[in-house]
């Protein structure tokens, strides 16, 4: 079947009853051997619609890096309220531009071969917006193909949304070097002065709010204090940046936010669109937020291949570690049977993962254990397809980027 999220009758929210949910998935994939990655279609539908509610009418651009499955991107974009894609590499954007006409590149590119392809394709040039934070990015484009030999290219500025906290310093991720309104306006003027480029947008991603859970443990009070202060500062500074840019260029869009900050960013009158993606498939890092509780739409299961001790069951594979700091939260989370844990000295292994707990005593060789990946999109780099499950049955398959022979990063 083709993946459809609108115009279909709901089939129940089984994830609210974990035992029923995971047993249903296990039964659905019983005839499939080896590692299995699954998308629960009702859970995906719930997450997509819940994010629209949280966005309060502001359009959501889908972050492709948090999905990496074209069928899912297409199904979500068919829902009113979603508009456009935020891609993560230019080769990916060129590939997606065959079928989509509104793609913003979320990161700067220095891929000279891809730039040459973009410059040789007028349709792609009209559909793709490059992201920059330095005139060096323009220099590279011009070195590949001078402005006189190519169509005009669309450009957006990525401005730093981190918080420069008094006494604390930089709080947030290290992205763009342009932070203050004067920095952004200076770069904008230099873009406008360059032949062959059109400045059409601004992006500011507040990772310290969107990507930092506020209901994860003992440090929550500090995180909430930081996010309140950072949010207040950002609303004021982004408004000032947008106001200053109005004197320089007519922007088509001002993009902000992420899955964890939809409410805050939607309240910003300077923003015209949001970006989100992780909340669709819901990696387990997004369990720790007060404002929302995503359904576990994507999961994978591995088979038990040995029992070294009665309370240890070893599955084949498992070392699908998420990017970011090398901490325990980046490991896949065993979720069913409940009560299983990885061993402190082994963790999730490249070829095998021992799991310990009383529930391991009930597992036999050949049984399945379900895991959730820490991040939403990176699971797709480990498998060539997701099986689609609805109503306790496999109703189709969706190839990942990798399954379509594409490996962009």
N, C-alpha and C positions, 0 to 999 in steps of 0.2 A: 504494500500500500504506500501511497505518498503520505508524508507526514502532514496532517492538518490539525490545527489547534483552534480553529474557529468553525462554527456551524455544526458542531458535533455535540451530542448529548453527553454530559459528564457521566463517568462510570464509577464514581466513588473515590474517596480520599483515604485509601488504605494505609498511607504512611502515618496517619494519626493512630493506627493500631499496629505498632512495629512488628509484633509477632505475626499477625496476619499478612502484613506487607511483605516481609522478607520470605516467609514461607511461600507466598504466592509467586514471587519472583523465582524462587528455587524450583518450584514446580513448572513454571513456564519454560525454563531453560534446561530442564532435565534431559532433553534429548541432544544437547549440544556438548561436545567435548572440549576440554582445555579451558583456558581463561576466557571469560565472557564479560563483556562490558554491555550494560543495559541502560536504556532510558525508559523511565516510567512516564508514559505520555500524559496521563492525567496530572502527575506532579509537575511536569514541564508546563502544562497549560495553566495550572494554578499559579506557578511562579511568574509566568509572563503577565497574567492578568493582575496579580498582586502588585507587581512593579508599576503597572499603569496607574493603579489607585494611588500608590505612594508618590507618583510623579505629578499628580494633581493637574493633569491636562497639558503639561509641558512634553513635547515630543521626545522620545527616547531613541538615540542612535545606538545600534547594537555593536558591542565590542567583540570583534570576531576572534580575538586571541583567547577569549573566555568560552568559546564554543568550538571552532575548528571543524564544523560539520555543516556543509552547505545546505542539506535538507532542513536542519534546524534553523539556520539563518533565514532561509526562505519562508519557513512556516511562521516564525516570529514576525518577520517583516510584513506578512499578510494580515497581521492584526492591526486594526486602526489604532493609531497612537505611537506605533513604531515607525521610524523613518531614517533610512540611511545606515551605512556601515562605517565603523571606525576600524580600519585595517591596521595590521602591525608591520608589514613589510610592503615595499613597492611591487615585487613580483606577485605577492598575494593579491594586492589591489588590482593589478593588471589582469589577473586571472578572473577575479570576481567582477571586474568591469565589463566582461562579456555579457553579463546578465543583469547588472545593477548599474544605475546611473548616478548614484550619490554616495561616493566613497571618500572619506577623509582618512589620510594616512596619519596614524596617531603618533608617529615618531619620525625624526629626520632620517633621510636616506642618503647614502653615498654610493649606492649600487649603480655603477656607471652603465652597466649593460642594461639594467632595467630603465634607467633614465633615458637611454638612447631609444628603447622601445616606446616609452611614453611620448617622447618628442616626435616619433615617426607615426603616431596614431592620433589623429585629430579627435576621434570619438573618445578615446581613453583620456586624452588631455582635458576634454570637457567634462568628464565624469569623475576624475580623481583630483583631490586637493592635496598638495604636498604640505608637510609640516616643517617649519624651520624655527630656529631660535638664534640664528647667527647668519651674517651675510656670507660666511664661508660655505653654507649650504647652497646659496645662489651661485657662488663662484664655481662650485663643482658642476652644477647644471650647465652653466655657460661654457665651461671647459669641455664638456661632452658634446654639446650642440649649441652653437651661438644662437642668440635670439632671432637673428635674421633668417635662420634655417629651420625654424620650428614654429608650431603654433604657440600662442600665449599660454602660460602655465599658471594654474590656480595655486595660491599659496595661503596658508594660515600660520599665525604665530602661536607658538606654545609659550605661555608666560608662567613663571614659577608661582605655584599656589601654596607653597610651604609657609610656615609661620616662623618669622624671625623673632623669637620670644625674648623679651628683656631679661637678661641674666641667664638665659638658658641656651640661646643661640638657635641654630637651624633645627626645626622640628618638621619632619616630612621627608619625602624622597628627594634625591638629587637629580633634578631634571634640567630645566631651562636656566640659563644664566641671567635672563631678563626678569626682573622682579618688581621694580617700581614703575608707576605710570610713565615717568620720563624715559626709562629704559625701553619700554614697549613702543612708545611713540617714536623714539629715535630710530628703532629698528624698522618700524612701519614706514617712516619717511624714506629710509634707504631702500626698502623694497619697492616703493612707488617710483623711486627715481631710476630703477633698473628697467631697461627695455625688456619686454617679453614676459613680465610677471604681473599677475593681478592679485592684490591682497583682498581676500574674500572672507577671512574668518579669524577667530581668536579661540584658543582652547586654554583652560586652566583646570588642572586635575588635582583636587585636594585629597591626596592619598592618606594624609594623617587623620582624615575623617572617614573617607569612603572605604579605606582598606584596613582600618583599625577597629576591631570589635570593642565594645564598651560593656560587655557582660561576660567576661572570660575568667574572672578570678579576683584575687585580693587587690590588684592594682586598678580596679575599675574606677574608683573615685578620682584618681589622678588623671586617667584617660578622659573621663567625662569633663573634668575641669579644663584640660588642654583643649578638647574639642569645642567647648563653649567659647573659650577665648579665641581660639584660632578661627572659628566660624564667624565670630563678630568682626575680627580684623579682615577676614577675606571678603565678606560682604561689602565692607567699606572700600577696600582697595580695588576689588574687581569693578565696582561701580565707577570708581575714579578712572580706571584704565579705559573702560568702555566709553566714558564721557570724553576723555581726551582723544581717543581714536576717532570719534565722530567728526572731529575737526580735520582729520587726515584722510579717512577712507570711509566708503559706504560698505559696511560689513554685511555679508549674507547671514552669518551665524555667529553666536557666542556660545561655546560649548563648555560644559562643566559637569562635575559630579562623577559618581560611580554607584555601584549597587548599594554601598553602605551609607551614602549621603543624599539619596534622592530627595528626601523631604527638605533638607536644608537648601540644596541647590535649586530645587523647584521654587523655593520662596524668594530667590534672588531675582529681582526685576531686570537685572542686566543680562541674564542668561536667556537664550532663546531655545536651547535644546540641551538635553542631558545625554550622558553616555552610561550604559550599563550592560553587563554581560554575565558576570559571575553568578548573579542571582538566578539565572535561568536554570542551569544545571546544578548549582548549589554545592560546590566543594565544601568540606566540613569546616574550613576556616571561616565560613560565613554563618556558622551557628551562633556565634557569640555577640549578637547585637540585640539591644532592647527593642528597637523600633520594628523589627520584622523577624519572622521565623520561616525561612524557605523550606520547601519540601525537598527531600533528597531525590532529585530527579535522575541523577546519574550515579551509577555504582558499578563495581566489578566484582566478580567472584572467582575464586581460585580453588583448586581441588586439593584435598588432603592426600598426601602421598606416603606419609609415614607417621608412626607413633613412637617416638623415642622413649617416652614415659607415659603412664596413664593420663596425666594431667597436661600433656603437651601434644598438640597436633601440628604437624608440619605441612604447610601448603607449598605447592610448586610456584615459584615466582614471588612477587610482592614488593620488590624494591623500587617501586615507582614513586620516587621522592620528588616533591614539589620544589620549585625554585624559591630562592630567598635565603635567609639565614639558616645555617645547619643546626636546627633545633628540632625537638621531638614533634612539634606541631606540623612540620612539613612531611611527616610520614603518613602513609595511608592509614585510615582508622578502621580497625575491624569492628563491624557493627552487628553481625549476626553469624552464629549464635552470640547473644549478648554475654558480656563478662570475659571476653578473651582479650589478651594483651600481648604485645611483642616482648621479647626478652631484652633486658637493658643492655646486655653485652653483644647482642646480635642485631636487634632492630628488624627492619624490613630488608630481606636479603635479595641479592641479585637473582639467585636461582631458587632459593628456598627461604621460607619464613616460618620459624617455630612460633606457635601461639600457645600461651599458657593460661590456665584458669580451670575452675571446676567444670565448666561447660565443655572443655576439651575432652573430658572423660566420656562424653556422649557421642563424640565424633569418631567415625571409622574411616579407614582408607577408602577413598572414592567420594566422600561427602564434600559438600561445598561450604565455603566461608565467604561472606560478603564483606566488602570494604568500600569505603568512600575515599576518594582522592582528596588531598588537601585543597587543591585548586580546581577550578571548573574546567578549563580548557586543556590543561596539560595531560589529562587522561587520554585524550584523543591522539597524542603522540605515541602512545603505547599499543594501540589497537588499530586494526584496519576498518573496523565497523562497530557500530552499536546495534544491538537487537532492540527493537521497539516493542514494549510490553504494555498491554492495556487489557483490563478485565481478566487478568490471570493468564493471558495467552501472548505468545509472540505474534505480533501482527505485521511485522515487516523488519527491514534492516535499513540503516543509514550509514553510508561510507563516511569515514573521517577524511580529512585532508590527506593523511598518510595512505588511507585506503584508495584514494584516487591518484596515488603516485606523486603527491605534492608534499615536500618537506621544506618549509620556508625558514624555519629556525630550529 
